[in-house]
């Protein structure tokens, strides 16, 4: 069975939280759990995270949702394009994690073992 990792990163591209889900699960399934209990001025995400429920969760956090609208949305919701450029920090975070060969190739068969290694790799990124 394939797995997918969903991650929350801070403004400097350091991992804060992550969830491992089944490979066929949609990205938005882990978003609310990742944001639970967090404080932020803005939440940046790509089009896959465009949903009214997630936008309501972000509004309850009193944060700005910087999420471009999906193409099939009937009423487009504008977003701050300049702030959205900062979304590359999550990609940089994944890039840093992929420097760890065990993360990039997913040697671990069990999700529990993989999650343990992701915790270790995230701690090493924070210590740099």
PyMOL commands that set and color helices and strands:
alter all, ss='L'
color gray80, all
select helices_A, chain A and resi 27-35+47-49+52-60+81-97+101-105+111-127
alter helices_A, ss='H'
color red, helices_A
select strands_A, chain A and resi 3-9+15-22+42-45+64-67
alter strands_A, ss='S'
color yellow, strands_A
deselect
rebuild
show_as cartoon
